[in-house]
């Protein structure tokens, strides 16, 4: 089970597809092994990067069972966000029965007021069960739901099964500071904070009190090193490594093509056999691929792990 004291790197994994758009089962094992070899502490599957909204329910369960079986006891977080509670309840129950460490829940885009958001999580947890650890996903760029620090505080304190915040607000550094300040004065229960945003602000988020990274950048080794260096207090070394990767990070973060770029790099690294996105989804043009190749070549000058 996931703990409020969890630290480290939980890579967000894509869903591998064959060129015809069907699931690539062989690449699921290959990808899972890649993340362990890169130093990930755990994996998060069926998130936005996993194209979960394009999967049939049975396909989602297939991915969950296969990744957990391949993980060999390492912690797996399963995204269970869904328009209705019936689908969420089934996926959460099946995932935990298969051996998942926790589930992750994002608010639906229809939530507007603070009370609506807090009430939604109370209902969701009542549906899936208070015994299932859950990750509160705060990603307003994707969900269009703005959760203030005060709302997050209410959700955490109202729901003991909330063990982690996946922080992806932007700008959001002051949100981390506010939550940690409340922990210090005793008004907020401690939970783990892992950060997304494509790792674009990781070194700063660590300095504000984050416990690690939960994102899909195609070099999880860099995430591992920046997190470890930050936790050890070597902020300059963490910043230097982060700065070397920043041009590729920035390129990856572009709207629309972000996942296409990540899958292209992961394919080149041997993590997956194909860079296919399930339709609808963009394909990279030849000039865009050339951009990525040039960025990788430049990165390899300072980080040999990009020389593949």
C-alpha beads as a LAMMPS data file, in Angstrom:
LAMMPS data file: protein, C-alpha beads

308 atoms
307 bonds

1 atom types
1 bond types

-500.0 500.0 xlo xhi
-500.0 500.0 ylo yhi
-500.0 500.0 zlo zhi

Masses

1 110.0

Atoms # bond

1 1 1 0.000 0.000 0.000
2 1 1 1.085 3.562 -0.674
3 1 1 2.072 5.625 2.368
4 1 1 1.886 9.340 3.256
5 1 1 5.664 9.121 3.664
6 1 1 6.338 7.908 0.099
7 1 1 9.286 9.620 -1.586
8 1 1 11.081 9.185 -4.885
9 1 1 10.104 8.736 -8.520
10 1 1 6.870 7.257 -9.841
11 1 1 7.115 7.367 -13.607
12 1 1 3.863 7.871 -15.465
13 1 1 3.804 5.150 -18.079
14 1 1 2.226 5.383 -21.527
15 1 1 0.031 2.659 -22.949
16 1 1 1.909 0.886 -25.778
17 1 1 0.008 0.318 -29.009
18 1 1 0.780 -1.562 -32.204
19 1 1 0.697 0.381 -35.492
20 1 1 -2.933 -0.664 -36.006
21 1 1 -3.938 0.841 -32.638
22 1 1 -4.375 -2.420 -30.735
23 1 1 -2.652 -3.024 -27.405
24 1 1 1.004 -4.028 -27.640
25 1 1 1.241 -6.602 -24.851
26 1 1 4.903 -7.400 -25.508
27 1 1 5.833 -3.748 -25.066
28 1 1 3.979 -3.570 -21.745
29 1 1 6.517 -5.938 -20.182
30 1 1 9.394 -4.284 -22.004
31 1 1 8.298 -0.829 -20.825
32 1 1 7.786 -1.928 -17.226
33 1 1 11.307 -3.369 -17.105
34 1 1 12.689 -0.164 -18.630
35 1 1 11.307 1.968 -15.809
36 1 1 12.763 -0.269 -13.105
37 1 1 16.142 -0.284 -14.824
38 1 1 15.980 3.518 -14.983
39 1 1 15.578 3.742 -11.206
40 1 1 11.850 4.339 -10.784
41 1 1 10.439 3.515 -7.357
42 1 1 6.989 2.856 -8.762
43 1 1 4.744 3.403 -11.762
44 1 1 1.510 5.240 -12.397
45 1 1 -0.643 3.797 -15.171
46 1 1 -3.905 4.726 -16.899
47 1 1 -3.360 8.435 -16.442
48 1 1 -3.694 11.113 -19.095
49 1 1 -0.373 10.018 -20.593
50 1 1 -1.706 6.457 -20.663
51 1 1 -4.549 7.487 -23.009
52 1 1 -6.929 5.918 -20.523
53 1 1 -9.923 7.672 -22.063
54 1 1 -9.316 5.727 -25.306
55 1 1 -9.309 2.275 -23.697
56 1 1 -12.160 -0.172 -23.379
57 1 1 -12.825 -1.237 -19.756
58 1 1 -11.418 -4.718 -20.352
59 1 1 -8.312 -3.241 -21.984
60 1 1 -7.738 -1.107 -18.897
61 1 1 -7.951 -4.188 -16.692
62 1 1 -5.581 -6.060 -18.997
63 1 1 -2.969 -3.303 -18.651
64 1 1 -3.417 -3.172 -14.875
65 1 1 -2.998 -6.902 -14.401
66 1 1 -0.044 -7.202 -16.747
67 1 1 1.921 -4.290 -15.292
68 1 1 1.300 -5.394 -11.706
69 1 1 2.324 -8.961 -12.527
70 1 1 5.515 -7.734 -14.182
71 1 1 6.294 -5.276 -11.368
72 1 1 7.254 -8.012 -8.953
73 1 1 5.775 -6.330 -5.904
74 1 1 6.867 -2.780 -6.696
75 1 1 4.138 -0.165 -6.104
76 1 1 1.729 0.597 -8.942
77 1 1 -0.737 3.493 -8.840
78 1 1 -3.760 3.130 -11.114
79 1 1 -5.685 6.091 -12.478
80 1 1 -9.386 5.404 -11.994
81 1 1 -10.925 8.770 -12.900
82 1 1 -14.173 8.248 -14.775
83 1 1 -17.345 10.178 -15.627
84 1 1 -19.413 7.912 -13.379
85 1 1 -18.826 6.153 -10.091
86 1 1 -19.786 2.694 -11.373
87 1 1 -16.775 2.521 -13.697
88 1 1 -14.525 4.066 -11.046
89 1 1 -15.668 1.608 -8.391
90 1 1 -15.115 -1.407 -10.638
91 1 1 -11.655 -0.356 -11.830
92 1 1 -10.521 0.598 -8.323
93 1 1 -11.715 -2.702 -6.876
94 1 1 -10.168 -4.795 -9.650
95 1 1 -6.886 -2.866 -9.458
96 1 1 -6.534 -3.325 -5.701
97 1 1 -7.494 -6.995 -5.992
98 1 1 -4.693 -7.397 -8.561
99 1 1 -2.185 -5.862 -6.163
100 1 1 -2.139 -2.119 -6.863
101 1 1 -0.669 0.158 -4.195
102 1 1 -3.231 2.950 -4.622
103 1 1 -5.599 4.602 -7.069
104 1 1 -5.494 8.147 -8.430
105 1 1 -8.575 10.357 -8.797
106 1 1 -8.906 13.662 -10.642
107 1 1 -12.002 15.853 -10.320
108 1 1 -14.409 15.965 -13.286
109 1 1 -14.362 19.135 -15.346
110 1 1 -17.910 20.015 -14.262
111 1 1 -16.779 20.947 -10.750
112 1 1 -16.797 24.715 -10.205
113 1 1 -17.126 25.666 -6.527
114 1 1 -14.962 24.648 -3.607
115 1 1 -17.860 22.818 -1.943
116 1 1 -18.597 20.903 -5.150
117 1 1 -14.997 19.688 -5.368
118 1 1 -14.824 18.677 -1.719
119 1 1 -18.211 16.983 -1.966
120 1 1 -17.180 15.077 -5.086
121 1 1 -14.226 13.488 -3.320
122 1 1 -16.366 12.575 -0.334
123 1 1 -18.767 10.778 -2.680
124 1 1 -15.972 9.114 -4.670
125 1 1 -14.306 7.711 -1.564
126 1 1 -17.643 6.484 -0.234
127 1 1 -18.086 4.631 -3.540
128 1 1 -14.665 2.962 -3.836
129 1 1 -14.247 2.349 -0.097
130 1 1 -12.365 4.144 2.645
131 1 1 -9.846 1.296 2.814
132 1 1 -8.332 2.076 -0.595
133 1 1 -5.400 4.558 -0.505
134 1 1 -5.861 7.294 -3.060
135 1 1 -3.827 9.988 -4.753
136 1 1 -5.471 13.385 -5.146
137 1 1 -4.645 14.627 -8.653
138 1 1 -4.501 18.397 -9.015
139 1 1 -4.019 19.093 -12.726
140 1 1 -6.079 22.157 -13.706
141 1 1 -4.510 22.446 -17.161
142 1 1 -6.162 19.136 -18.060
143 1 1 -9.250 19.050 -15.838
144 1 1 -10.084 22.787 -15.930
145 1 1 -10.778 22.503 -12.190
146 1 1 -8.980 24.990 -9.952
147 1 1 -8.283 23.571 -6.499
148 1 1 -7.035 26.158 -4.025
149 1 1 -4.665 25.111 -1.232
150 1 1 -7.631 25.438 1.119
151 1 1 -9.684 22.944 -0.909
152 1 1 -6.812 20.463 -0.981
153 1 1 -6.435 20.896 2.774
154 1 1 -10.114 20.100 3.303
155 1 1 -9.985 16.989 1.094
156 1 1 -6.879 15.641 2.827
157 1 1 -8.172 16.270 6.334
158 1 1 -11.658 14.934 5.534
159 1 1 -10.417 11.714 3.904
160 1 1 -7.828 9.679 5.869
161 1 1 -7.362 7.388 2.850
162 1 1 -5.765 10.277 0.914
163 1 1 -2.055 9.496 1.140
164 1 1 -0.583 11.597 -1.674
165 1 1 -1.074 14.753 -3.697
166 1 1 -0.059 14.687 -7.328
167 1 1 0.789 18.328 -7.796
168 1 1 0.487 19.674 -11.343
169 1 1 -0.700 23.224 -10.952
170 1 1 1.135 25.890 -12.914
171 1 1 2.078 28.259 -11.393
172 1 1 1.954 26.124 -8.283
173 1 1 5.111 26.535 -6.236
174 1 1 3.378 28.678 -3.631
175 1 1 0.710 25.978 -3.298
176 1 1 3.358 23.485 -2.165
177 1 1 4.732 26.030 0.308
178 1 1 1.275 26.737 1.745
179 1 1 0.540 23.037 2.250
180 1 1 3.888 22.382 3.942
181 1 1 3.410 25.443 6.172
182 1 1 0.060 24.055 7.294
183 1 1 1.691 20.725 8.059
184 1 1 4.258 22.463 10.223
185 1 1 1.629 24.341 12.232
186 1 1 -0.390 21.141 12.687
187 1 1 -3.502 22.196 10.781
188 1 1 -2.918 19.767 7.890
189 1 1 -2.257 16.051 8.054
190 1 1 0.992 15.056 6.352
191 1 1 0.776 13.467 2.908
192 1 1 3.359 12.786 0.231
193 1 1 3.625 15.335 -2.594
194 1 1 4.890 14.089 -5.963
195 1 1 4.992 16.521 -8.871
196 1 1 4.076 16.331 -12.527
197 1 1 4.064 19.201 -15.034
198 1 1 6.357 17.166 -17.272
199 1 1 9.093 17.805 -14.668
200 1 1 9.326 21.350 -15.991
201 1 1 9.693 22.792 -12.471
202 1 1 11.005 19.732 -10.639
203 1 1 14.146 21.209 -9.115
204 1 1 12.171 24.173 -7.750
205 1 1 9.315 21.969 -6.534
206 1 1 11.799 19.855 -4.583
207 1 1 13.142 22.994 -2.915
208 1 1 9.600 23.951 -1.902
209 1 1 9.080 20.645 -0.091
210 1 1 7.973 18.098 -2.680
211 1 1 8.899 14.462 -2.038
212 1 1 9.613 13.489 -5.618
213 1 1 8.369 13.269 -9.173
214 1 1 5.395 11.639 -10.844
215 1 1 5.630 12.468 -14.505
216 1 1 6.294 10.962 -17.906
217 1 1 9.518 12.608 -19.056
218 1 1 11.335 10.148 -21.305
219 1 1 14.485 10.159 -19.133
220 1 1 13.326 8.885 -15.737
221 1 1 17.005 8.552 -14.808
222 1 1 17.225 12.339 -14.724
223 1 1 14.166 12.500 -12.476
224 1 1 15.809 9.956 -10.182
225 1 1 19.036 11.936 -9.963
226 1 1 17.397 15.334 -9.450
227 1 1 15.149 13.969 -6.700
228 1 1 18.019 12.205 -4.925
229 1 1 20.368 15.185 -5.180
230 1 1 17.641 17.524 -3.921
231 1 1 16.748 15.312 -0.967
232 1 1 20.468 15.100 -0.138
233 1 1 20.729 18.898 -0.189
234 1 1 22.984 19.156 -3.238
235 1 1 20.834 21.745 -4.970
236 1 1 23.509 23.024 -7.352
237 1 1 24.170 19.565 -8.782
238 1 1 20.431 18.962 -9.104
239 1 1 20.036 22.280 -10.921
240 1 1 22.965 21.610 -13.272
241 1 1 21.568 18.242 -14.363
242 1 1 18.079 19.677 -14.735
243 1 1 19.375 22.559 -16.841
244 1 1 21.040 20.136 -19.263
245 1 1 17.682 18.446 -19.892
246 1 1 15.605 21.623 -19.981
247 1 1 15.566 22.128 -23.790
248 1 1 14.137 18.636 -24.331
249 1 1 11.772 19.027 -21.368
250 1 1 10.479 22.258 -22.860
251 1 1 9.996 20.667 -26.278
252 1 1 8.136 17.724 -24.742
253 1 1 5.771 20.073 -22.956
254 1 1 4.167 21.494 -26.094
255 1 1 0.386 21.092 -26.190
256 1 1 -1.036 18.563 -28.660
257 1 1 2.257 16.849 -29.574
258 1 1 3.648 16.305 -26.056
259 1 1 2.753 12.610 -25.802
260 1 1 3.817 11.986 -29.402
261 1 1 7.276 13.367 -28.600
262 1 1 7.557 11.288 -25.444
263 1 1 6.548 8.096 -27.185
264 1 1 8.993 8.815 -30.007
265 1 1 11.882 9.187 -27.549
266 1 1 10.785 6.138 -25.550
267 1 1 10.712 4.112 -28.760
268 1 1 14.216 5.274 -29.632
269 1 1 15.329 4.271 -26.140
270 1 1 13.895 0.780 -26.597
271 1 1 11.212 1.107 -23.938
272 1 1 8.385 0.479 -26.420
273 1 1 8.363 -0.993 -29.906
274 1 1 6.182 1.670 -31.543
275 1 1 5.426 5.344 -30.941
276 1 1 1.772 4.884 -31.925
277 1 1 -0.953 6.961 -30.309
278 1 1 -4.424 5.480 -30.489
279 1 1 -6.674 7.554 -32.744
280 1 1 -7.459 10.349 -32.500
281 1 1 -3.908 11.490 -32.012
282 1 1 -1.250 13.469 -33.878
283 1 1 1.737 11.995 -35.695
284 1 1 5.090 13.756 -35.675
285 1 1 6.218 15.339 -38.907
286 1 1 9.701 14.768 -40.305
287 1 1 10.862 18.277 -39.279
288 1 1 9.586 17.721 -35.727
289 1 1 11.447 14.429 -35.478
290 1 1 14.553 16.245 -36.706
291 1 1 14.112 18.773 -33.881
292 1 1 13.984 15.966 -31.336
293 1 1 17.046 14.264 -32.820
294 1 1 19.000 17.502 -32.594
295 1 1 17.943 18.061 -28.977
296 1 1 18.960 14.504 -28.069
297 1 1 22.354 14.954 -29.720
298 1 1 22.967 18.142 -27.770
299 1 1 21.838 16.521 -24.519
300 1 1 24.248 13.622 -25.105
301 1 1 27.144 16.066 -24.822
302 1 1 26.469 16.450 -21.107
303 1 1 24.456 13.321 -20.285
304 1 1 25.717 10.157 -21.968
305 1 1 22.386 8.428 -21.341
306 1 1 21.027 10.388 -24.321
307 1 1 23.642 8.844 -26.632
308 1 1 21.756 5.768 -27.779

Bonds

1 1 1 2
2 1 2 3
3 1 3 4
4 1 4 5
5 1 5 6
6 1 6 7
7 1 7 8
8 1 8 9
9 1 9 10
10 1 10 11
11 1 11 12
12 1 12 13
13 1 13 14
14 1 14 15
15 1 15 16
16 1 16 17
17 1 17 18
18 1 18 19
19 1 19 20
20 1 20 21
21 1 21 22
22 1 22 23
23 1 23 24
24 1 24 25
25 1 25 26
26 1 26 27
27 1 27 28
28 1 28 29
29 1 29 30
30 1 30 31
31 1 31 32
32 1 32 33
33 1 33 34
34 1 34 35
35 1 35 36
36 1 36 37
37 1 37 38
38 1 38 39
39 1 39 40
40 1 40 41
41 1 41 42
42 1 42 43
43 1 43 44
44 1 44 45
45 1 45 46
46 1 46 47
47 1 47 48
48 1 48 49
49 1 49 50
50 1 50 51
51 1 51 52
52 1 52 53
53 1 53 54
54 1 54 55
55 1 55 56
56 1 56 57
57 1 57 58
58 1 58 59
59 1 59 60
60 1 60 61
61 1 61 62
62 1 62 63
63 1 63 64
64 1 64 65
65 1 65 66
66 1 66 67
67 1 67 68
68 1 68 69
69 1 69 70
70 1 70 71
71 1 71 72
72 1 72 73
73 1 73 74
74 1 74 75
75 1 75 76
76 1 76 77
77 1 77 78
78 1 78 79
79 1 79 80
80 1 80 81
81 1 81 82
82 1 82 83
83 1 83 84
84 1 84 85
85 1 85 86
86 1 86 87
87 1 87 88
88 1 88 89
89 1 89 90
90 1 90 91
91 1 91 92
92 1 92 93
93 1 93 94
94 1 94 95
95 1 95 96
96 1 96 97
97 1 97 98
98 1 98 99
99 1 99 100
100 1 100 101
101 1 101 102
102 1 102 103
103 1 103 104
104 1 104 105
105 1 105 106
106 1 106 107
107 1 107 108
108 1 108 109
109 1 109 110
110 1 110 111
111 1 111 112
112 1 112 113
113 1 113 114
114 1 114 115
115 1 115 116
116 1 116 117
117 1 117 118
118 1 118 119
119 1 119 120
120 1 120 121
121 1 121 122
122 1 122 123
123 1 123 124
124 1 124 125
125 1 125 126
126 1 126 127
127 1 127 128
128 1 128 129
129 1 129 130
130 1 130 131
131 1 131 132
132 1 132 133
133 1 133 134
134 1 134 135
135 1 135 136
136 1 136 137
137 1 137 138
138 1 138 139
139 1 139 140
140 1 140 141
141 1 141 142
142 1 142 143
143 1 143 144
144 1 144 145
145 1 145 146
146 1 146 147
147 1 147 148
148 1 148 149
149 1 149 150
150 1 150 151
151 1 151 152
152 1 152 153
153 1 153 154
154 1 154 155
155 1 155 156
156 1 156 157
157 1 157 158
158 1 158 159
159 1 159 160
160 1 160 161
161 1 161 162
162 1 162 163
163 1 163 164
164 1 164 165
165 1 165 166
166 1 166 167
167 1 167 168
168 1 168 169
169 1 169 170
170 1 170 171
171 1 171 172
172 1 172 173
173 1 173 174
174 1 174 175
175 1 175 176
176 1 176 177
177 1 177 178
178 1 178 179
179 1 179 180
180 1 180 181
181 1 181 182
182 1 182 183
183 1 183 184
184 1 184 185
185 1 185 186
186 1 186 187
187 1 187 188
188 1 188 189
189 1 189 190
190 1 190 191
191 1 191 192
192 1 192 193
193 1 193 194
194 1 194 195
195 1 195 196
196 1 196 197
197 1 197 198
198 1 198 199
199 1 199 200
200 1 200 201
201 1 201 202
202 1 202 203
203 1 203 204
204 1 204 205
205 1 205 206
206 1 206 207
207 1 207 208
208 1 208 209
209 1 209 210
210 1 210 211
211 1 211 212
212 1 212 213
213 1 213 214
214 1 214 215
215 1 215 216
216 1 216 217
217 1 217 218
218 1 218 219
219 1 219 220
220 1 220 221
221 1 221 222
222 1 222 223
223 1 223 224
224 1 224 225
225 1 225 226
226 1 226 227
227 1 227 228
228 1 228 229
229 1 229 230
230 1 230 231
231 1 231 232
232 1 232 233
233 1 233 234
234 1 234 235
235 1 235 236
236 1 236 237
237 1 237 238
238 1 238 239
239 1 239 240
240 1 240 241
241 1 241 242
242 1 242 243
243 1 243 244
244 1 244 245
245 1 245 246
246 1 246 247
247 1 247 248
248 1 248 249
249 1 249 250
250 1 250 251
251 1 251 252
252 1 252 253
253 1 253 254
254 1 254 255
255 1 255 256
256 1 256 257
257 1 257 258
258 1 258 259
259 1 259 260
260 1 260 261
261 1 261 262
262 1 262 263
263 1 263 264
264 1 264 265
265 1 265 266
266 1 266 267
267 1 267 268
268 1 268 269
269 1 269 270
270 1 270 271
271 1 271 272
272 1 272 273
273 1 273 274
274 1 274 275
275 1 275 276
276 1 276 277
277 1 277 278
278 1 278 279
279 1 279 280
280 1 280 281
281 1 281 282
282 1 282 283
283 1 283 284
284 1 284 285
285 1 285 286
286 1 286 287
287 1 287 288
288 1 288 289
289 1 289 290
290 1 290 291
291 1 291 292
292 1 292 293
293 1 293 294
294 1 294 295
295 1 295 296
296 1 296 297
297 1 297 298
298 1 298 299
299 1 299 300
300 1 300 301
301 1 301 302
302 1 302 303
303 1 303 304
304 1 304 305
305 1 305 306
306 1 306 307
307 1 307 308
